[in-house]
Amino acid sequence: MAIAFAAGPAEALDKCKAGIDRKDGTIYVDAGDIDGTLLWSYGPFDPGENFAHDPKCLSNGKAKKCTLAPAGNQLRNMAPSFCTLYLRDDSDTCEPRIQGCAPASRPVCPLDMQDRGGWCIDDKANALASGETQSTARILCIQQGRSLCPTHLIMAFDGIDLSKVVPNSCGDLTDDPAVTLWTERTHARAGENTFNHLNCYKCNNELASDAVCTAGALFPYFCCMPHSGL
């Protein structure tokens, strides 16, 4: 197995290195004197990610040929921008450069979302079988750093996805007249209770009536977020 390594800066994370297998592009990381948990990221301010679970990878304060993601995950061999990884443990950081790699664009959407015209949307509907109230759906999206998809985006995704290619995706469900989706927003006017005029999208291209979109109604939903350059 041919692996090329390039040493990172001399910090508390000793012998910080990143390598790439020239046969399949798998990216590896070596490091010594690890204090606590070793995490990796594409940028210095990105949330850290755990390495793929491998009991032989991290032991006795050392990392040996640790991979960024398990087999089948695209992050396993996705070279970061400028071919530099950012590593950190509980007390220090290092920035190993991958020798011989080709810079690549990082995904603009998380791996569980689809890229749709400047926005990311969940691959599949949430709570499709049981449904959630709009309030709960909104909170669950926010907890993931996302937002409940607003009506105009569901309309846009409906127009973009004209065929049922991915089961339970927005393109699929917005072609199903039996489905109603929660969306963010209200159509209340001045003096009206906003929670009595919630927006939900009937997938026959209609905005459902107030009798249907009540605060206690249970419908599936999609979370959205703008391109983030993850």
C-alpha positions in Angstrom: 0.0 0.0 0.0 1.6 3.3 -1.1 1.0 6.1 1.4 2.5 9.6 1.2 2.9 11.6 4.4 3.7 15.2 5.1 4.5 16.4 8.6 2.5 19.0 10.4 3.8 21.7 12.7 5.6 20.7 15.9 3.0 21.2 18.6 1.8 19.2 21.6 0.2 16.8 19.1 3.5 15.3 18.2 4.3 13.8 14.8 1.1 15.1 13.3 0.8 13.7 9.8 -1.8 13.2 7.1 -1.4 10.7 4.3 -3.3 9.4 1.3 -3.5 6.0 -0.2 -2.7 6.4 -3.9 -4.7 3.3 -4.8 -8.1 4.4 -3.6 -7.6 7.9 -2.2 -8.3 7.0 1.4 -7.0 9.7 3.7 -5.1 8.6 6.8 -4.0 10.5 9.9 -1.1 9.8 12.3 -0.4 11.7 15.6 1.3 11.2 18.9 0.9 12.6 22.5 -2.9 12.9 22.1 -4.6 14.5 25.1 -8.2 13.2 25.4 -10.2 13.0 22.2 -8.7 13.6 18.8 -11.0 15.3 16.3 -10.6 16.4 12.7 -12.2 19.1 10.5 -11.8 20.8 7.2 -11.4 24.3 8.7 -10.1 25.8 11.9 -13.6 26.9 13.1 -15.6 23.9 11.8 -17.1 21.5 14.4 -14.8 18.6 15.0 -15.6 15.2 13.7 -14.7 11.8 15.2 -12.5 9.4 13.2 -14.0 6.2 11.8 -14.4 3.7 14.7 -11.4 1.4 14.6 -10.0 0.0 17.9 -6.5 -0.2 16.3 -6.6 3.4 15.2 -6.4 5.3 18.5 -4.6 3.7 21.5 -2.1 4.7 24.1 -2.2 8.4 23.2 -1.4 7.7 19.5 -3.3 7.7 16.2 -2.1 5.3 13.5 -3.7 5.3 10.0 -7.0 6.7 11.3 -9.5 7.3 8.6 -11.9 10.3 8.4 -15.0 8.2 7.8 -16.0 4.5 7.4 -15.9 2.7 4.1 -18.7 3.9 1.7 -18.8 7.4 3.2 -17.6 10.0 0.7 -15.6 11.9 3.4 -13.3 9.0 3.6 -11.4 10.1 0.6 -12.6 13.7 0.0 -9.5 15.9 0.1 -10.0 19.1 1.9 -9.6 22.6 0.4 -5.9 23.4 0.0 -5.1 19.8 1.1 -4.9 20.7 4.7 -6.6 19.0 7.6 -7.2 20.5 11.0 -6.7 18.3 14.0 -7.3 19.0 17.7 -7.4 17.2 21.0 -8.4 18.4 24.4 -5.4 20.8 24.7 -3.9 21.5 21.3 -4.2 21.7 17.5 -2.2 20.9 14.4 -2.6 21.3 10.7 -1.1 18.5 8.6 -0.9 19.0 4.9 -1.6 16.0 2.7 1.3 15.6 0.3 0.4 14.9 -3.4 -3.4 15.4 -2.9 -5.5 17.5 -5.3 -7.6 20.3 -3.7 -11.3 19.5 -3.8 -14.5 21.5 -3.0 -16.1 20.5 0.3 -19.7 19.5 0.2 -22.1 22.5 0.4 -24.8 20.4 2.2 -24.6 17.8 5.0 -24.6 14.2 3.8 -28.2 13.7 4.8 -29.4 16.6 2.7 -29.7 17.4 -1.0 -28.4 20.5 -2.8 -31.3 22.4 -4.4 -30.5 25.8 -5.9 -28.6 27.5 -3.1 -30.4 25.6 -0.4 -30.0 22.3 1.3 -33.1 20.1 2.1 -33.4 16.9 4.0 -33.0 13.8 1.8 -36.2 12.3 3.2 -39.2 13.6 5.0 -39.2 13.6 8.8 -41.9 11.9 10.8 -43.5 10.6 7.6 -45.4 7.8 9.4 -46.4 9.6 12.6 -46.3 13.3 11.8 -45.4 16.1 14.2 -47.0 19.4 15.2 -45.6 22.4 13.4 -44.2 23.7 16.7 -42.4 20.4 17.4 -41.2 20.2 13.8 -39.8 23.7 14.0 -37.9 23.0 17.3 -36.5 19.7 16.0 -35.1 21.5 12.9 -33.6 24.3 15.0 -31.9 21.7 17.2 -30.0 20.5 14.2 -29.0 24.0 13.2 -31.6 24.0 10.4 -35.0 25.6 9.9 -38.4 24.2 9.0 -38.7 24.6 5.2 -40.8 27.7 4.4 -43.6 27.4 1.9 -41.8 29.2 -1.0 -38.9 26.7 -0.8 -41.2 23.7 -0.8 -42.9 25.2 -3.9 -39.4 25.8 -5.5 -38.3 22.2 -4.7 -41.6 20.9 -6.1 -40.9 22.7 -9.4 -37.3 21.5 -9.5 -38.1 17.9 -8.8 -40.6 17.0 -11.4 -40.2 13.2 -11.1 -40.3 10.7 -8.3 -36.6 9.7 -8.3 -35.8 9.4 -4.5 -38.6 7.8 -2.4 -39.9 10.1 0.4 -37.8 13.0 -0.9 -39.4 16.4 -1.4 -39.6 15.8 -5.2 -41.4 12.5 -4.5 -43.8 13.6 -1.9 -44.8 16.9 -3.6 -46.1 14.8 -6.4 -48.4 12.8 -4.1 -51.8 14.5 -3.6 -52.4 12.4 -0.5 -49.5 14.1 1.4 -49.6 17.3 3.4 -46.4 18.9 4.6 -45.7 21.4 7.4 -44.0 24.5 6.2 -42.7 27.5 8.1 -44.7 30.8 8.0 -48.2 31.9 8.8 -50.8 33.6 6.6 -52.4 35.5 9.5 -53.3 39.1 9.0 -53.1 42.0 11.4 -55.1 41.2 14.6 -55.3 37.5 13.9 -53.7 34.8 16.0 -50.7 33.5 14.0 -51.1 30.0 15.3 -54.6 29.8 13.9 -53.3 30.5 10.4 -50.4 28.1 9.9 -49.0 27.2 6.5 -49.1 23.6 5.3 -48.6 22.5 1.8 -51.0 20.0 0.3 -49.0 18.2 -2.4 -51.7 18.9 -5.1 -50.1 22.4 -5.1 -52.6 23.9 -2.7 -52.1 25.7 0.6 -54.2 23.7 3.0 -57.1 25.4 4.8 -57.1 26.6 8.4 -59.4 23.7 9.3 -56.6 21.3 8.2 -53.5 23.2 9.4 -54.5 23.5 13.1 -51.8 23.9 15.8 -52.4 20.3 16.9 -52.3 18.7 13.5 -49.6 16.1 12.8 -47.8 16.2 9.4 -44.4 15.2 8.1 -41.9 18.0 7.3 -38.5 18.9 5.8 -35.7 20.9 7.4 -33.8 23.3 5.2 -30.6 25.4 5.5 -28.7 27.7 3.1 -25.5 26.5 1.5 -23.0 26.4 4.3 -19.7 25.2 2.7 -19.2 22.5 5.2 
